[in-house]
């Protein structure tokens, strides 16, 4: 199992020990794992797959982040003894380990992980806030290019010069993530396709020139 960059667990041994405390579970793509406002009774140690973190807002879903293997999901509510602050749904097929709040707290106490767990929660929240502030400065095409590059780095598979993102993101998902309308995303995607940078399939995105996309995204090397 890979280790997510936001995970406070220091090594594979800690991940395996935490894993032994819970029950294996699986979720199909699109299935809700945690719901905003519900009690924080368990966490999920994500082993395989990717999830979307979102909040409800003005009748629509606001996508905050995607997370991958090695991260503990739902820990913020458990640590703060609060209800779920966001919803989490499976973006791909997901497998993980369901761990009770009591077992997680006991594990954190035994391993003296409180500082790391709090730091991880703060980093995740700060990253989301900083990314939204940064995206607001750019037009939709630049925002979309930045998101595509980030997704390629996070969950893409390289095939020659191409990068395949084999995940069923809807245009509405993308629009919510980059702070745009679905129509704005459709227009920006069309421009990128016409430039030969991207092609789209029913449930896939293929990036043909990541360097050119980085330039469009105004990202430094």
Helices and strands as residue ranges (DSSP letters): H 12-19, E 23-27, E 32-34, E 42-48, E 51-57, E 60-67, E 72-73, H 75-80, E 87-90, E 94-100, H 101-111, H 114-135, H 140-155, E 157-159, E 162-165, H 171-178, H 182-194, E 198-200, E 205-207, H 210-216
